[in-house]
């Protein structure tokens, strides 16, 4: 598997756009592991919102269009808190999964959640599945899935750096980090020994370079790209 894994990660690095990279990463769950289907979803560390991205199976590919919040999905909260792949079946799966998801996937008797992480931050997650009940979901497989989630997360984020010619300065990165900690402009100005107007100028510049809508969107993008932690 190591050779095939290396091949998939290299393909992600060589891909020309983000959609292609996500598709290659998704197919890895099917071609490297004993699964026949996988859903890839985005996750926002700031809002706790999740958004459907892609559903890939041996039969084809389709885009997903749903949004939810982590507070409504206990098993997802668990996986993100641990930053490890988790497996749930039986009563735990039924009791801790929203009824709407169970209704959509009536054939599914278990769920696997694989966090997609980079620099310790969860940027998304995958839910691989199979209709073959003979598949042994053991600790070794979950460890491999956790590692794969880290590798594809790092590959996606690293390439996002290349795609976004943000060219943030050290000071802009420093200020975005302080914003992510919840500090006010006045607090940052006092700590960094520069004027509040200068702080605001740095924030505006960072927002523009990251193609963000506001400062919180800029922080979200910086976290997703691994610019700040």
MOGI-V370281 format. One record per residue. N is the residue number from 1. RES is the residue in one small letter. PSI is psi in whole degrees, -180 to 180 (999 if undefined). OMEGA is omega in radians with two decimals (none if undefined). D_FIRST is the distance of its C-alpha to the first C-alpha in Angstrom with 1 decimal. Layout:
n={N:N}
res={RES:RES}
psi={PSI:PSI}
omega={OMEGA:OMEGA}
d_first={D_FIRST:D_FIRST}
This chain:
n={1:2:3:4:5:6:7:8:9:10:11:12:13:14:15:16:17:18:19:20:21:22:23:24:25:26:27:28:29:30:31:32:33:34:35:36:37:38:39:40:41:42:43:44:45:46:47:48:49:50:51:52:53:54:55:56:57:58:59:60:61:62:63:64:65:66:67:68:69:70:71:72:73:74:75:76:77:78:79:80:81:82:83:84:85:86:87:88:89:90:91:92:93:94:95:96:97:98:99:100:101:102:103:104:105:106:107:108:109:110:111:112:113:114:115:116:117:118:119:120:121:122:123:124:125:126:127:128:129:130:131:132:133:134:135:136:137:138:139:140:141:142:143:144:145:146:147:148:149:150:151:152:153:154:155:156:157:158:159:160:161:162:163:164:165:166:167:168:169:170:171:172:173:174:175:176:177:178:179:180:181:182:183:184:185:186:187:188:189:190:191:192:193:194:195:196:197:198:199:200:201:202:203:204:205:206:207:208:209:210:211:212:213:214:215:216:217:218:219:220:221:222:223:224:225:226:227:228:229}
res={x:x:x:x:x:x:x:x:x:x:x:x:x:x:x:x:x:x:x:x:x:x:x:x:x:x:x:x:x:x:x:x:x:x:x:x:x:x:x:x:x:x:x:x:x:x:x:x:x:x:x:x:x:x:x:x:x:x:x:x:x:x:x:x:x:x:x:x:x:x:x:x:x:x:x:x:x:x:x:x:x:x:x:x:x:x:x:x:x:x:x:x:x:x:x:x:x:x:x:x:x:x:x:x:x:x:x:x:x:x:x:x:x:x:x:x:x:x:x:x:x:x:x:x:x:x:x:x:x:x:x:x:x:x:x:x:x:x:x:x:x:x:x:x:x:x:x:x:x:x:x:x:x:x:x:x:x:x:x:x:x:x:x:x:x:x:x:x:x:x:x:x:x:x:x:x:x:x:x:x:x:x:x:x:x:x:x:x:x:x:x:x:x:x:x:x:x:x:x:x:x:x:x:x:x:x:x:x:x:x:x:x:x:x:x:x:x:x:x:x:x:x:x:x:x:x:x:x:x}
psi={-30:-41:-45:-38:-47:-40:-45:-43:-40:-39:-37:-45:-33:-10:152:-17:164:-37:-41:-39:-45:-40:-43:-44:-41:-45:-26:-34:-29:-40:-21:-20:166:53:157:-3:150:143:134:130:151:157:133:119:-26:-49:-21:8:147:148:131:141:-58:141:119:132:177:-13:-14:-168:141:151:150:147:79:156:148:-176:144:-28:-21:0:85:-41:-35:-41:-41:-46:-41:-38:-41:-22:39:153:136:154:130:136:175:-142:-34:-45:-45:-45:-31:9:133:139:-33:-33:-38:-39:-37:-42:68:-28:-19:131:3:169:140:130:122:109:138:111:155:129:34:-5:136:120:-7:-174:158:147:88:150:170:154:3:105:-10:-9:130:107:93:178:-38:-43:-41:-36:-41:-40:-40:-46:-43:-41:-37:-42:-44:-32:-46:-40:-44:-43:-42:-42:-28:-34:-43:-34:-33:104:60:-35:47:140:165:-38:-40:-42:-43:-43:-39:-37:-43:-39:-41:-24:0:14:148:166:-40:-43:-41:-41:-42:-44:-42:-7:43:165:159:-35:-39:-41:-47:-37:-41:-42:-46:-41:-42:-40:-45:-45:-30:3:39:164:-30:-178:-36:-35:-39:-42:-42:-44:-41:-37:-44:-38:-6:16:-38:168:999}
omega={-3.08:-3.14:3.12:3.12:3.11:3.13:-3.11:3.14:3.11:3.13:3.10:3.13:-3.08:-3.10:-3.02:3.12:-3.02:3.13:3.13:3.14:3.14:3.14:3.12:3.13:-3.14:-3.14:3.09:3.12:-3.12:-3.06:-3.14:-3.05:-3.07:-3.13:3.12:-3.11:3.05:3.02:3.10:-3.10:3.07:3.08:3.10:-3.12:-3.10:-3.07:-3.05:-3.13:3.05:-3.09:3.12:-3.11:-2.97:3.02:-3.10:3.10:3.10:-3.10:-3.14:-3.06:3.05:3.11:3.09:-3.12:3.07:3.06:3.14:3.09:-3.05:-3.11:-3.12:-3.08:-3.07:-3.11:3.09:3.08:-3.13:-3.12:-3.12:3.11:-3.13:-3.04:3.13:3.06:3.11:-3.14:-3.14:3.14:3.08:-3.05:3.13:-3.14:-3.11:-3.04:-3.04:3.09:3.09:-3.09:-3.10:3.13:3.10:-3.14:3.14:-3.07:-3.10:-3.10:-3.02:3.12:3.14:3.05:2.99:3.11:-3.11:3.09:3.02:-2.96:3.04:-3.13:3.12:-3.14:3.08:-3.12:-3.14:3.09:3.14:3.06:3.10:-3.14:3.13:3.07:-3.14:-3.09:-3.11:-3.14:-3.13:3.11:-3.08:-3.10:-3.13:3.13:3.14:3.08:3.10:3.12:3.08:3.12:-3.14:3.10:3.10:-3.08:-3.14:3.08:3.11:3.14:-3.12:-3.11:3.13:-3.14:3.06:3.06:-3.11:-3.09:-3.07:-3.11:-3.08:3.11:3.11:3.08:3.12:-3.13:3.11:3.10:3.14:-3.12:3.06:3.10:3.13:3.09:-3.13:3.12:3.09:-3.13:3.09:3.10:3.14:3.13:3.13:-3.14:3.13:-3.11:-3.06:3.12:3.02:-3.04:3.09:3.10:3.12:3.09:-3.13:3.11:3.11:-3.14:3.13:-3.14:3.14:3.11:-3.13:-3.10:-3.13:-3.11:-3.11:-3.12:-3.12:-3.05:-3.13:3.06:3.11:3.10:3.12:3.13:3.14:3.07:-3.12:-3.10:-3.13:3.13:3.05:-3.10:none}
d_first={0.0:3.8:5.5:5.2:5.9:8.6:9.8:10.5:12.2:14.1:15.2:16.6:18.5:19.9:21.0:24.8:25.6:24.5:24.4:21.9:19.7:19.9:19.2:16.0:14.9:16.0:14.3:10.9:11.9:12.5:9.8:6.8:9.0:11.8:14.4:17.0:18.7:18.6:21.6:21.5:24.7:26.4:28.0:31.1:31.5:35.2:36.3:33.7:33.4:30.4:30.2:28.2:26.3:24.1:23.2:20.5:19.9:19.2:23.0:23.3:23.8:26.7:28.1:29.0:32.4:33.0:33.9:34.2:34.6:32.5:35.7:35.6:32.0:31.9:28.3:27.2:29.6:27.9:24.4:25.8:27.9:25.1:22.6:20.0:18.4:21.0:21.4:24.9:26.4:29.9:33.0:31.2:29.4:32.7:34.9:32.8:31.7:34.3:36.0:35.5:31.7:32.0:34.5:32.2:29.2:31.3:28.5:26.3:26.9:24.6:23.2:20.1:20.8:18.3:20.3:19.4:20.9:22.0:24.3:24.7:26.0:24.7:24.9:23.6:21.6:19.4:20.2:17.5:19.0:19.1:22.1:20.5:22.0:20.1:16.9:16.8:16.9:16.8:16.8:13.3:12.0:14.7:13.8:10.3:12.3:14.9:12.8:11.5:15.2:16.3:14.2:15.3:18.7:19.2:18.2:20.7:23.4:23.2:23.7:26.4:28.2:28.3:29.4:32.2:34.8:36.3:37.2:38.3:40.5:40.0:43.0:41.7:38.3:40.4:42.6:39.8:38.4:41.9:42.1:38.9:40.6:43.5:46.1:49.1:50.2:53.2:51.0:48.7:51.8:53.3:50.2:49.4:53.2:53.2:55.1:54.0:54.5:52.1:49.5:49.9:49.7:46.3:45.1:46.3:44.8:41.3:41.6:42.5:39.7:37.0:38.7:39.3:42.1:43.2:42.5:40.3:38.2:37.9:36.8:34.2:32.9:32.9:30.9:28.4:28.0:27.9:31.3:32.8:31.5}
